[in-house]
Amino acid sequence: MEAQKIAVEAIVALTGGDRTVVTEFIRRSYLAGIKDPKRLTFKGLQAFAPH
């Protein structure tokens, strides 16, 4: 759970994304097997960073 919180806070702070959407993305990623907060954050930044 702590890994998810870290990732959500970092992604929202860096991208300004919607916390609810980011939380759902991180939760799905966590349940898919990504447990490391650094990897969760990296995957989230890839998904939510402006292109």
NUBABA-884604 format. One record per atom (N, C-alpha, C): residue in three letters; atom name; x, z, y. Coordinates in steps of 0.001 Angstrom, whole numbers. Each point is the difference from the previous one (the first is absolute). Layout:
<sebas>
[seba "ALA" "CA" [X Z Y]]
...
</sebas>
This chain:
<sebas>
[seba "MET" "N" [817 0 -1190]]
[seba "MET" "CA" [-817 0 1190]]
[seba "MET" "C" [867 0 1262]]
[seba "GLU" "N" [1094 739 -24]]
[seba "GLU" "CA" [887 55 1161]]
[seba "GLU" "C" [606 -1369 292]]
[seba "ALA" "N" [332 -746 -1039]]
[seba "ALA" "CA" [564 -1337 191]]
[seba "ALA" "C" [-988 -899 729]]
[seba "GLN" "N" [-1267 125 -328]]
[seba "GLN" "CA" [-1030 -801 654]]
[seba "GLN" "C" [-127 369 1475]]
[seba "LYS" "N" [24 1293 304]]
[seba "LYS" "CA" [-111 454 1387]]
[seba "LYS" "C" [1159 -513 839]]
[seba "ILE" "N" [1206 94 -547]]
[seba "ILE" "CA" [1189 -466 716]]
[seba "ILE" "C" [-131 -1483 316]]
[seba "ALA" "N" [-373 -786 -1001]]
[seba "ALA" "CA" [-109 -1444 173]]
[seba "ALA" "C" [-1078 -357 1027]]
[seba "VAL" "N" [-1157 636 -86]]
[seba "VAL" "CA" [-1092 -298 936]]
[seba "VAL" "C" [421 330 1428]]
[seba "GLU" "N" [585 1168 207]]
[seba "GLU" "CA" [421 397 1348]]
[seba "GLU" "C" [1019 -978 570]]
[seba "ALA" "N" [966 -398 -810]]
[seba "ALA" "CA" [1035 -923 471]]
[seba "ALA" "C" [-588 -1362 360]]
[seba "ILE" "N" [-856 -520 -851]]
[seba "ILE" "CA" [-568 -1335 230]]
[seba "ILE" "C" [-901 -4 1238]]
[seba "VAL" "N" [-830 1018 145]]
[seba "VAL" "CA" [-893 78 1158]]
[seba "VAL" "C" [823 134 1281]]
[seba "ALA" "N" [1057 819 -42]]
[seba "ALA" "CA" [836 193 1190]]
[seba "ALA" "C" [738 -1283 378]]
[seba "LEU" "N" [484 -729 -976]]
[seba "LEU" "CA" [801 -1187 284]]
[seba "LEU" "C" [-821 -1250 302]]
[seba "THR" "N" [-1166 -122 -589]]
[seba "THR" "CA" [-781 -1225 176]]
[seba "THR" "C" [-1245 189 853]]
[seba "GLY" "N" [-447 1242 157]]
[seba "GLY" "CA" [-1235 243 738]]
[seba "GLY" "C" [-1228 -429 -775]]
[seba "GLY" "N" [149 -127 -1314]]
[seba "GLY" "CA" [-1112 -440 -842]]
[seba "GLY" "C" [-1079 1055 -137]]
[seba "ASP" "N" [-1142 -408 -493]]
[seba "ASP" "CA" [-1132 895 -226]]
[seba "ASP" "C" [338 943 -1155]]
[seba "ARG" "N" [-74 1296 249]]
[seba "ARG" "CA" [386 1016 -986]]
[seba "ARG" "C" [-808 -126 -1295]]
[seba "THR" "N" [-1281 -299 94]]
[seba "THR" "CA" [-842 -106 -1193]]
[seba "THR" "C" [445 -1159 -890]]
[seba "VAL" "N" [274 -1134 600]]
[seba "VAL" "CA" [427 -1180 -758]]
[seba "VAL" "C" [1370 245 -630]]
[seba "VAL" "N" [907 579 780]]
[seba "VAL" "CA" [1345 287 -503]]
[seba "VAL" "C" [-75 1001 -1149]]
[seba "THR" "N" [-821 1028 147]]
[seba "THR" "CA" [-144 1018 -1049]]
[seba "THR" "C" [-496 -615 -1298]]
[seba "GLU" "N" [-990 -885 89]]
[seba "GLU" "CA" [-517 -666 -1210]]
[seba "GLU" "C" [1073 -860 -654]]
[seba "PHE" "N" [761 -738 797]]
[seba "PHE" "CA" [1065 -841 -540]]
[seba "PHE" "C" [1039 849 -722]]
[seba "ILE" "N" [413 1101 624]]
[seba "ILE" "CA" [1013 877 -587]]
[seba "ILE" "C" [-541 661 -1272]]
[seba "ARG" "N" [-1257 407 30]]
[seba "ARG" "CA" [-596 625 -1186]]
[seba "ARG" "C" [-26 -983 -1173]]
[seba "ARG" "N" [-384 -1257 276]]
[seba "ARG" "CA" [-13 -1010 -1065]]
[seba "ARG" "C" [1408 -265 -524]]
[seba "SER" "N" [970 -59 897]]
[seba "SER" "CA" [1391 -231 -405]]
[seba "SER" "C" [508 1163 -847]]
[seba "TYR" "N" [-341 1221 411]]
[seba "TYR" "CA" [422 1192 -735]]
[seba "TYR" "C" [-591 -9 -1408]]
[seba "LEU" "N" [-1265 -323 -102]]
[seba "LEU" "CA" [-654 -39 -1308]]
[seba "LEU" "C" [524 -1148 -866]]
[seba "ALA" "N" [536 -1027 642]]
[seba "ALA" "CA" [577 -1127 -732]]
[seba "ALA" "C" [1405 323 -522]]
[seba "GLY" "N" [543 1157 382]]
[seba "GLY" "CA" [1278 412 -572]]
[seba "GLY" "C" [1139 192 980]]
[seba "ILE" "N" [-217 -273 1274]]
[seba "ILE" "CA" [1071 200 983]]
[seba "ILE" "C" [-84 1446 478]]
[seba "LYS" "N" [953 837 -425]]
[seba "LYS" "CA" [-61 1432 297]]
[seba "LYS" "C" [985 435 1082]]
[seba "ASP" "N" [1017 -791 257]]
[seba "ASP" "CA" [1040 354 956]]
[seba "ASP" "C" [-489 -227 1433]]
[seba "PRO" "N" [110 1009 889]]
[seba "PRO" "CA" [-490 -177 1371]]
[seba "PRO" "C" [693 -1143 749]]
[seba "LYS" "N" [1268 -243 -272]]
[seba "LYS" "CA" [708 -1097 675]]
[seba "LYS" "C" [-574 -1349 -411]]
[seba "ARG" "N" [-253 -170 -1289]]
[seba "ARG" "CA" [-577 -1267 -468]]
[seba "ARG" "C" [-1421 -187 505]]
[seba "LEU" "N" [-778 1102 3]]
[seba "LEU" "CA" [-1366 -85 523]]
[seba "LEU" "C" [23 -429 1463]]
[seba "THR" "N" [897 606 770]]
[seba "THR" "CA" [108 -333 1415]]
[seba "THR" "C" [431 -1450 180]]
[seba "PHE" "N" [984 -435 -768]]
[seba "PHE" "CA" [494 -1378 99]]
[seba "PHE" "C" [-1106 -997 -317]]
[seba "LYS" "N" [-725 229 -1089]]
[seba "LYS" "CA" [-1088 -906 -376]]
[seba "LYS" "C" [-1090 -10 1076]]
[seba "GLY" "N" [-302 1175 547]]
[seba "GLY" "CA" [-1005 86 1058]]
[seba "GLY" "C" [428 -728 1250]]
[seba "LEU" "N" [1280 131 373]]
[seba "LEU" "CA" [491 -689 1176]]
[seba "LEU" "C" [-34 -1517 -205]]
[seba "GLN" "N" [307 -432 -1203]]
[seba "GLN" "CA" [-84 -1436 -283]]
[seba "GLN" "C" [-1443 -480 162]]
[seba "ALA" "N" [-947 796 -424]]
[seba "ALA" "CA" [-1397 -413 52]]
[seba "ALA" "C" [-605 86 1394]]
[seba "PHE" "N" [431 976 813]]
[seba "PHE" "CA" [-663 245 1275]]
[seba "PHE" "C" [811 -375 1232]]
[seba "ALA" "N" [1240 -401 -176]]
[seba "ALA" "CA" [815 -384 1159]]
[seba "ALA" "C" [-541 -1290 597]]
[seba "PRO" "N" [25 -104 1313]]
[seba "PRO" "CA" [-435 -1254 637]]
[seba "PRO" "C" [890 -1149 -442]]
[seba "HIS" "N" [-593 -1120 -272]]
[seba "HIS" "CA" [780 -1149 -502]]
[seba "HIS" "C" [452 -866 1109]]
</sebas>
